[in-house]
Every structure is written in C-alpha cells, then in structure tokens.
Amino acid sequence: MACANIDKLQCQICGQAYESLVSHIVRGHKIEVSEYLSRFPDSCLVTLSVRKRMADAWTQDAKDRVSDRQRDT
C-alpha cells in the first residue's frame, strides 16, 4: 500500500498519532515491527516527510564521506 502524504500516522493498536510508528510500536507496545505488520499489513510505519528527511540525511552523509575520502588522498 502506498502511504498517503499525511502529517501523522495512527497506531492501529492504541490510536495515537506519530510521524514514525517504529519506536512507538517497539517501546510502547513491546512488539516487533514484523508482528505489527503481520497484524496490520496495510499500515505505513513512517510518513513520507520522515522518509524524505531520512533520505536527505543519508544522501548528505554519503556526500560527506566521499568528500572526506577525496580530501584524505
């Protein structure tokens, strides 16, 4: 299922809303993410805005590592 472009995702267990459900599921409900997804297979775990921030951070980190390697040679 494609995740809609929304600000928060609702936990299917308790109804609370978060940008990312991963930590909430593991810490709050004491279950593995895989169990949550098996119970609620159409659920999204992170909002699209969080995915974009993570991708941007990863991309910047990769660029920094390349720059560091080039400087060190």
C-alpha positions in Angstrom: 0.0 0.0 0.0 1.3 3.4 -0.8 1.4 5.8 2.1 -0.6 8.9 1.8 1.1 12.3 2.2 -0.1 13.0 5.7 1.5 14.6 8.7 0.9 11.7 11.2 0.2 8.0 11.1 -2.3 6.5 13.5 -1.2 3.4 15.5 -3.7 0.7 14.8 -3.3 -0.7 18.4 -3.9 2.4 20.5 -4.9 5.2 18.1 -2.1 7.6 19.0 -0.6 9.5 16.1 3.1 9.8 15.2 5.3 10.7 12.3 7.1 7.4 12.8 5.4 4.4 14.4 8.6 2.3 14.7 9.8 3.3 18.1 6.3 3.6 19.5 5.4 0.0 18.4 8.6 -1.4 19.9 8.8 0.6 23.1 5.1 1.4 23.7 3.6 -1.9 22.8 6.6 -4.2 23.3 6.1 -6.0 20.0 8.4 -6.3 17.0 7.6 -4.3 13.9 7.2 -7.5 11.9 4.4 -8.6 14.3 2.7 -5.2 13.9 2.9 -5.5 10.1 1.6 -9.1 10.2 -1.4 -7.9 12.2 -1.9 -4.7 10.1 -0.4 -5.4 6.7 -1.6 -2.2 5.0 0.0 0.0 7.7 2.7 2.5 6.9 5.4 2.9 9.5 6.8 6.4 8.7 5.3 9.4 7.0 6.5 10.5 3.6 8.1 13.6 5.1 10.1 11.4 7.5 11.2 9.2 4.6 12.3 12.3 2.7 14.3 13.7 5.7 15.9 10.3 6.2 16.8 10.1 2.5 18.2 13.6 2.5 20.3 12.9 5.6 21.6 9.7 4.1 22.5 11.4 0.8 24.3 14.2 2.6 26.2 11.7 4.8 27.3 9.8 1.6 28.4 13.1 0.0 30.4 14.0 3.1 32.1 10.6 3.2 33.1 10.9 -0.5 34.4 14.4 0.2 36.4 13.2 3.2 37.9 10.4 1.2 38.9 12.8 -1.6 40.5 15.1 0.9 42.4 12.3 2.5 44.0 11.1 -0.7 
